[in-house]
């Protein structure tokens, strides 16, 4: 069966050999032949060149597989572009007996992934250096069909994570709060800000006051329900989550602490507007005014002046060593001032984040805004976000139905699914709506011209987009078969789920493409790339559609300003280990090979 193979990449060689004699060397390495596979390989020899090669490959035994593994470790064969070459070994006997193995010499994950931990987070680390997966199991998604391969999180989590206690928690038996205002931008800006707040709540042990349901920007597709809260999108009732983050509704918080005998009494001026805070709207004179609520929270809480672009938040304990100083300096860069979680914040009854105000927006990724100087703690909170702050099952279920349909269509065109359940089609995110960065709003012709080398002949392309006029994509349709969310409306039962979930479903479907091309400056695209990282796709399988930013994901970079237009691999690579990724020589900025991440 034709294998989709890798797309072109920045240094992108699957086989790092100096000239076209690579075929002879490869056959000599692999041995006898018996069945045919077709691969798209890239050679780098002064320039990029795409070559389609017919290879006759044998059903390799344990010795042959081990030999390939040694060649990879010796650097003779690159371990790059797993999605292109991992199906290269047929389902033969694995070393140690049972199952099939890929060219890395690692077990191939079959469709039934339920009883195994998420190993994708170990990307870049051997299993013996990933203690967090011990005792963990991949999460389950409630759905009429099996879509558990889409669960990138662990549930239950590993033994160590279940027993972890933050050293920054408030004293046992006391109740203090974190309150916040949701970001005023689109959903993915709201999500980024929310992730920061949830990490702060988990680390400090403060009770998180959940904002009232309210109209959210661009999420107004349901006339029957005017407002949304975070529990509409996330499993905030998960018992394991509640062990780490205590939550309380705004209504209950005001009743408990806002009365005359409470620690945070509501003023006479604000009281008439805060009688029923299950819902609020951003009108000053409304009887359920979000703005009056924010006035109250700013009055009674300690309000950190933490603009995400100007400061970095540091959690540290013990002696400030030179190693820590160097880590903090690199994390914050020269542009940001380090601020520390200190006694003033620790002792406050309520800490409030005015994240809806322009000067105090938390428009950053949690992992590039908050640094725990202890790498064990830092990675714990990266796993916390991965394992708990994922969308509800109904969203993944609908997306899984669409992905299954796309992959079935891809099979008919000759494209196979990889051993993690991804690929079989490729994907794009084309942002056309209210994005303020006009330079990235390019024409359909430019999208085709800038991305055409990524796709394989006859490959099925899924396009996540807010463009209403589908004729915009006619240039791409002339060359490739194109699908949209609307094409699967009935199959996925989209009429029966919250219409505000559509963008989230699009995100999940696009995250499964063999190759993905997105829109730079779009946090929607950014989250697709982070999900792809959680799913184990290499960074070299992701691109951007605008020529000037086309290849920025093709090499490892440490987070830098501006942070929000894209995601960075430090957020997911090696997070099941006990050290920062940059502590490992193979991931140091100066040494990393793009095709290894």
C-alpha positions in Angstrom: 0.0 0.0 0.0 1.4 3.5 -0.8 2.7 5.1 2.4 2.0 8.9 2.6 5.6 9.5 3.8 7.0 12.8 5.0 6.6 16.1 3.4 9.6 18.3 2.6 11.3 19.9 5.6 14.0 22.4 6.5 16.8 19.9 6.7 14.3 17.0 6.5 16.4 14.1 5.4 15.1 10.7 6.3 18.4 9.2 5.2 21.5 11.5 5.7 23.6 10.1 2.9 25.9 12.2 0.7 24.8 11.1 -2.8 22.3 9.0 -4.8 24.0 5.8 -3.9 21.8 5.7 -0.8 19.5 3.1 -2.3 22.3 0.6 -2.6 23.4 1.3 0.9 19.9 1.0 2.2 19.2 -2.3 0.6 22.6 -3.6 1.9 21.5 -2.5 5.3 18.1 -4.1 5.3 18.9 -7.3 3.5 16.6 -9.4 1.3 13.4 -8.3 -0.3 9.9 -9.7 -0.5 7.3 -7.0 -0.6 7.0 -3.5 -2.1 6.4 -0.1 -0.3 6.6 3.3 -1.9 8.1 6.1 0.2 8.6 9.8 -0.3 12.1 10.5 0.8 14.0 13.8 1.0 17.7 14.0 0.3 19.7 17.1 1.4 22.8 17.6 -0.8 23.2 21.3 -1.2 19.5 21.7 -2.0 16.2 20.0 -1.3 15.1 17.4 -3.7 11.9 15.2 -3.4 12.4 11.7 -4.6 9.9 8.9 -4.9 11.6 5.5 -4.5 10.3 2.0 -4.9 11.9 -0.2 -2.2 11.5 -3.9 -1.9 11.6 -4.6 1.8 11.7 -7.8 3.7 9.8 -9.0 6.7 12.5 -8.2 9.1 13.3 -10.5 12.0 14.4 -9.3 15.5 18.1 -9.2 14.4 17.3 -7.0 11.4 15.2 -4.6 13.5 17.8 -4.4 16.2 20.4 -3.6 13.5 18.2 -0.7 12.2 17.9 0.5 15.8 21.7 0.5 16.2 22.2 2.4 12.9 19.8 5.0 14.1 21.6 5.4 17.4 24.9 5.6 15.5 23.5 8.5 13.4 23.8 6.6 10.1 20.1 6.6 9.8 18.2 9.6 11.1 15.4 8.8 13.5 13.5 11.7 11.8 10.0 11.9 10.4 8.5 8.9 12.2 5.3 9.4 10.4 7.0 8.9 7.1 9.1 5.8 7.9 7.6 4.0 10.9 5.3 1.9 8.7 8.4 1.0 6.7 8.7 -2.2 8.7 5.9 -4.7 8.2 4.1 -6.4 11.0 6.7 -9.1 11.8 8.0 -10.6 14.9 9.2 -8.1 17.4 12.3 -8.4 19.5 11.3 -10.2 22.7 8.3 -11.7 20.9 4.9 -10.5 20.0 3.7 -7.3 18.2 5.3 -5.3 15.5 8.1 -2.7 15.7 8.9 0.4 13.9 12.2 1.6 12.5 13.2 3.2 15.8 13.1 -0.3 17.3 10.1 0.7 19.5 6.8 -1.1 19.8 4.2 0.0 17.2 1.1 1.2 19.0 -2.0 -0.6 17.8 -5.5 0.8 17.7 -6.3 -0.5 21.2 -4.4 2.1 23.3 -6.7 2.1 26.3 -4.5 0.3 28.8 -1.3 2.1 28.2 0.0 5.5 29.4 0.4 8.3 27.0 4.0 7.7 25.8 3.9 10.6 23.4 5.0 13.1 26.1 8.2 11.1 26.4 9.2 12.4 23.0 12.9 13.0 23.0 13.5 10.9 26.1 13.9 7.1 26.6 11.2 5.5 28.8 13.6 4.9 31.7 13.8 8.7 32.0 10.0 9.2 32.2 9.0 8.3 35.7 5.7 10.2 35.5 4.2 7.5 33.2 4.6 4.8 35.8 1.1 3.7 36.9 -0.5 5.9 34.3 -3.1 4.9 31.7 -4.3 6.7 28.6 -7.6 8.5 29.1 -10.9 7.2 27.8 -13.4 9.2 25.7 -17.1 8.4 26.1 -18.4 7.9 22.6 -20.6 5.5 20.5 -17.5 4.5 18.6 -13.9 3.9 19.8 -12.0 7.2 19.6 -9.7 6.6 22.5 -6.6 7.1 20.3 -7.5 10.8 20.5 -7.0 10.9 24.2 -3.6 12.6 24.6 -3.9 12.7 28.3 -3.4 10.2 31.1 -6.3 9.1 33.3 -5.5 7.9 35.8 -2.3 9.8 36.0 1.0 8.3 37.2 1.6 7.3 40.8 4.0 10.2 41.4 1.6 12.8 40.0 -1.2 11.4 42.1 0.9 11.9 45.2 2.4 15.2 44.3 1.9 18.1 46.8 2.9 21.7 45.8 5.4 23.3 48.2 3.7 26.7 47.5 0.3 25.7 48.8 -1.4 27.8 51.5 -1.5 26.3 55.0 -3.8 23.3 55.3 -7.2 24.1 56.5 -7.2 27.7 55.3 -9.2 29.1 52.4 -7.9 31.9 50.2 -9.0 32.7 46.6 -7.9 33.4 43.1 -10.4 35.5 41.1 -10.0 36.6 37.5 -11.6 38.2 34.5 -11.7 36.2 31.3 -9.7 37.7 28.4 -11.8 39.9 26.1 -10.5 38.3 22.9 -11.4 35.1 21.0 -11.7 31.7 22.5 -8.1 30.7 22.2 -7.0 33.9 23.9 -9.4 33.1 26.7 -8.1 29.6 26.9 -4.4 30.8 27.1 -5.3 33.2 30.0 -7.4 30.5 31.7 -4.5 28.0 31.6 -2.3 30.4 33.4 -4.9 31.0 36.1 -5.5 27.3 36.6 -1.8 26.6 37.0 -1.5 29.4 39.6 -4.5 28.0 41.5 -3.1 24.4 41.4 0.4 25.6 42.5 -0.8 27.8 45.4 -3.7 25.7 46.7 -6.1 28.7 46.4 -9.7 28.2 45.7 -10.5 29.2 42.2 -13.6 31.4 41.8 -15.1 30.5 38.5 -16.4 33.6 36.6 -20.2 33.6 35.9 -21.4 32.3 32.6 -21.3 35.2 30.2 -21.3 36.0 26.5 -17.9 35.2 25.1 -16.5 36.8 22.0 -17.5 34.9 18.8 -19.2 32.2 20.9 -22.7 33.3 20.5 -24.2 30.6 18.2 -26.9 29.4 20.6 -29.9 31.7 21.1 -31.2 29.5 23.9 -28.2 30.0 26.1 -26.7 33.5 26.3 -23.6 32.7 28.4 -20.9 30.1 28.7 -18.7 29.2 31.6 -15.5 27.1 31.6 -17.4 24.0 32.8 -19.2 24.0 29.5 -15.9 23.1 27.8 -13.8 21.3 30.4 -14.2 18.4 32.9 -14.0 20.6 36.0 -15.9 17.9 37.9 -13.1 15.4 37.5 -12.4 14.0 41.0 -8.6 14.0 40.4 -8.7 17.6 39.1 -10.7 18.7 42.2 -7.9 17.3 44.4 -5.5 19.8 42.9 -7.9 22.8 42.3 -10.8 23.6 44.5 -13.4 25.7 42.7 -16.4 27.8 43.8 -19.0 29.6 41.8 -19.0 33.4 41.9 -22.5 33.3 43.4 -21.4 31.1 46.3 -18.2 33.1 46.8 -20.2 36.3 47.1 -22.6 34.7 49.6 -19.8 33.3 51.6 -17.4 36.2 51.7 -19.3 39.2 50.4 -21.7 39.8 53.3 -21.2 42.2 56.2 -19.6 39.4 58.2 -17.5 38.1 55.3 -13.8 38.8 54.7 -14.5 40.6 51.4 -17.7 42.6 51.8 -19.5 44.0 48.8 -19.9 47.8 48.8 -23.3 49.4 48.9 -22.6 50.8 45.5 -22.0 47.4 43.9 -24.4 45.4 45.9 -27.5 46.0 43.7 -25.7 44.6 40.7 -24.3 41.4 42.3 -27.4 39.7 43.7 -27.5 36.9 41.2 -24.1 36.1 39.6 -24.9 32.8 37.9 -24.8 34.9 34.7 -23.4 38.3 33.9 -23.1 40.6 30.9 -20.6 43.4 30.1 -23.0 46.3 30.7 -22.4 48.7 33.5 -26.0 49.3 34.4 -27.2 45.7 34.0 -28.7 44.1 37.1 -26.2 41.3 36.4 -23.1 43.4 35.5 -19.8 41.7 34.9 -18.2 45.2 35.1 -19.6 45.8 38.6 -18.4 42.4 39.6 -14.9 43.2 38.3 -15.0 46.5 40.2 -15.7 44.6 43.4 -13.0 42.0 42.9 -10.4 44.7 42.2 -11.4 46.6 45.3 -11.1 43.6 47.7 -8.3 41.6 46.2 -4.6 42.1 45.7 -4.2 42.8 42.0 -0.8 41.9 40.5 0.3 44.2 37.7 1.4 41.3 35.6 1.2 42.1 31.9 2.3 39.0 30.1 4.6 40.7 27.7 6.5 42.6 30.4 7.0 40.1 33.2 7.7 36.4 33.9 6.4 34.7 37.0 8.9 32.7 39.0 8.2 30.0 41.6 11.4 29.2 43.6 12.3 27.7 46.9 15.7 27.2 48.6 19.0 28.9 47.7 19.2 31.0 44.5 22.0 29.2 42.7 23.9 30.4 39.7 22.2 27.6 37.7 18.8 29.0 38.7 19.8 32.5 37.8 20.9 31.4 34.4 17.7 29.5 33.9 15.6 32.5 34.9 17.6 34.8 32.7 17.1 32.6 29.7 13.4 32.2 30.4 12.6 35.8 30.9 15.0 37.2 28.2 16.1 40.9 28.6 12.6 42.1 27.8 10.8 40.7 30.8 11.2 41.4 34.5 11.1 38.4 36.8 8.5 38.6 39.6 8.2 36.1 42.4 5.3 34.5 44.1 6.0 36.1 47.5 4.6 36.5 51.0 2.4 39.4 50.1 0.6 37.3 47.5 0.7 34.2 49.7 -1.0 36.0 52.6 -3.7 37.8 50.7 -7.3 36.5 51.1 -7.9 37.1 47.4 -5.6 37.6 44.5 -7.4 39.0 41.5 -6.2 39.1 37.9 -7.7 41.9 35.7 -7.0 39.9 32.6 -9.8 41.6 30.6 -7.9 45.0 30.7 -5.5 45.6 27.8 -2.5 46.4 30.1 -2.9 43.2 32.2 -3.9 40.6 29.6 -2.4 37.2 30.2 -1.8 36.7 26.5 0.9 34.1 26.7 1.4 30.4 27.1 1.4 29.1 30.7 4.8 27.4 30.1 6.5 30.5 28.7 4.9 32.8 31.4 5.4 30.8 34.6 8.7 29.1 35.5 9.2 26.7 38.4 12.9 26.7 38.9 12.7 23.0 40.0 12.3 21.1 36.7 10.4 18.3 38.4 7.7 20.9 39.4 7.8 22.6 36.1 7.1 19.4 34.2 4.4 18.5 36.7 2.4 21.6 35.8 2.9 21.0 32.0 1.4 17.5 32.6 -1.4 19.1 34.7 -2.5 21.2 31.7 -2.1 18.3 29.3 -4.0 15.8 31.5 -6.8 18.0 32.8 -7.4 21.0 30.6 -8.7 19.1 27.6 -12.1 19.5 26.0 -15.1 17.5 27.1 -15.8 14.0 25.6 -18.7 15.2 23.4 -16.3 17.4 21.5 -13.7 14.7 21.0 -16.4 12.2 20.1 -17.7 14.3 17.3 -14.2 15.1 16.1 -13.3 11.4 16.2 -16.2 10.5 13.9 -15.0 13.0 11.3 -11.4 11.8 11.6 -12.5 8.2 11.1 -14.4 9.2 8.0 -11.5 11.1 6.6 -9.1 8.2 7.2 -11.5 5.8 5.5 -11.6 8.1 2.5 -7.8 8.4 2.7 -7.4 4.6 2.6 -9.4 4.4 -0.6 -6.9 6.9 -2.1 -4.0 4.7 -0.9 -3.0 6.5 2.3 -2.5 4.7 5.6 -2.9 5.7 9.2 0.2 5.8 11.3 0.7 3.7 14.4 -0.7 6.3 16.7 -3.9 6.6 14.8 -3.1 9.9 13.0 -2.6 10.8 9.4 -4.3 9.3 6.4 -5.1 12.8 5.3 -3.4 16.2 5.7 -4.9 19.4 7.1 -4.8 23.2 7.0 -6.2 26.0 9.1 -7.0 29.1 7.1 -8.0 32.0 9.2 -10.0 34.6 7.3 -12.3 36.3 9.8 -11.5 39.0 12.4 -7.7 38.4 12.6 -6.1 41.8 13.0 -2.9 40.8 11.2 -3.8 41.6 7.7 -0.5 40.4 6.2 -1.3 36.7 6.9 -4.7 37.0 5.2 -3.5 35.7 1.8 -5.4 34.6 -1.2 -6.4 31.0 -2.1 -3.9 31.1 -4.9 -1.1 32.0 -2.4 -2.2 29.2 -0.1 -1.8 26.8 -2.9 1.5 28.1 -4.1 3.0 28.3 -0.6 1.9 24.8 0.5 1.6 22.7 -2.6 5.0 21.0 -2.0 3.7 19.7 1.4 1.0 17.5 0.0 1.2 14.2 -1.9 -0.5 13.6 -5.2 -4.2 12.8 -4.7 -3.9 13.4 -1.0 -7.1 14.3 0.9 -6.9 17.8 2.5 -9.1 18.8 5.5 -9.5 22.6 5.9 -10.5 24.2 9.2 -11.6 27.7 8.4 -13.9 30.6 9.3 -14.2 31.5 5.6 -17.8 31.4 4.6 -17.3 31.6 0.8 -16.0 28.2 -0.1 -15.1 29.4 -3.6 -12.1 31.0 -2.0 -10.6 27.5 -2.0 -11.2 26.8 -5.7 -7.5 27.0 -6.5 -6.7 24.3 -4.0 -9.7 22.2 -5.1 -8.4 22.2 -8.7 -5.4 20.2 -7.5 -6.6 18.3 -4.4 -9.7 16.8 -2.9 -10.8 19.1 -0.2 -13.1 18.6 2.8 -14.6 20.9 5.4 -16.4 20.4 8.7 -19.8 21.0 7.0 -19.2 17.9 4.9 -19.6 15.7 8.0 -22.4 17.5 9.6 -24.9 14.6 9.6 -22.3 11.9 10.1 -21.0 13.5 13.3 -24.4 14.6 14.5 -23.3 18.2 14.7 -26.9 19.4 14.9 -27.3 17.8 18.2 -24.3 19.4 20.1 -23.5 22.9 21.3 -22.9 25.0 18.2 -20.1 26.8 20.0 -18.1 23.6 20.0 -17.5 23.7 16.2 -14.2 25.5 16.3 -12.9 23.1 19.0 -14.0 20.1 16.8 -12.2 21.7 13.9 -9.0 22.0 16.1 -9.0 18.3 16.9 -9.6 17.1 13.4 -6.9 19.4 11.9 -4.5 18.2 14.6 -4.5 14.7 13.1 -3.3 15.6 9.6 -0.1 13.8 8.3 1.2 17.3 7.5 -0.4 20.5 8.8 -0.2 24.1 7.5 -1.7 26.9 9.6 -2.0 30.7 9.9 0.7 32.6 11.6 -0.4 34.9 14.5 -3.5 32.7 15.0 -3.7 31.2 18.4 -6.2 28.7 16.9 -3.4 27.4 14.7 -1.0 27.6 17.7 -3.2 25.3 19.7 -3.5 22.8 16.9 0.3 22.7 16.8 0.4 22.1 20.6 -2.1 19.3 20.3 0.0 17.8 17.5 2.9 17.9 19.9 0.9 16.1 22.5 0.0 13.5 19.8 3.6 13.0 19.0 3.8 14.5 15.5 7.3 15.9 14.9 7.6 19.7 14.6 8.8 19.2 11.1 5.3 18.0 10.1 3.9 21.5 10.7 4.2 24.6 8.6 2.6 28.0 8.0 0.8 29.2 4.9 2.5 32.6 4.6 5.8 32.6 2.8 7.7 34.7 5.3 6.8 32.5 8.2 6.5 29.2 6.3 9.3 27.3 7.9 9.6 28.7 11.4 8.4 25.4 13.0 11.1 23.5 11.2 13.7 23.9 13.9 13.8 23.9 17.6 13.6 27.3 19.3 13.3 28.2 23.0 10.3 30.4 23.8 10.8 34.1 22.8 8.8 37.2 22.3 6.3 37.6 20.9 5.1 34.5 22.6 1.5 34.1 21.7 1.6 33.9 17.8 3.0 30.4 18.0 3.6 27.5 20.3 7.0 26.1 21.4 8.0 22.5 21.8 9.3 23.0 25.4 5.6 22.9 26.3 5.3 19.2 25.4 8.6 17.5 24.6 10.0 15.5 27.5 7.4 16.6 30.0 7.1 13.2 31.6 10.7 13.4 32.7 12.4 15.1 35.6 14.6 17.7 33.8 14.0 20.6 31.5 14.3 19.6 27.9 17.3 21.9 27.4 19.1 20.0 30.2 19.5 17.2 27.7 22.4 17.6 25.2 20.4 16.3 22.3 17.9 19.1 22.9 20.3 22.0 23.6 19.5 24.8 21.2 22.9 24.7 19.5 22.8 20.9 19.0 19.2 19.9 18.4 18.4 18.2 15.1 15.1 19.4 13.8 14.0 16.0 12.7 14.5 14.6 16.2 11.7 16.6 17.7 
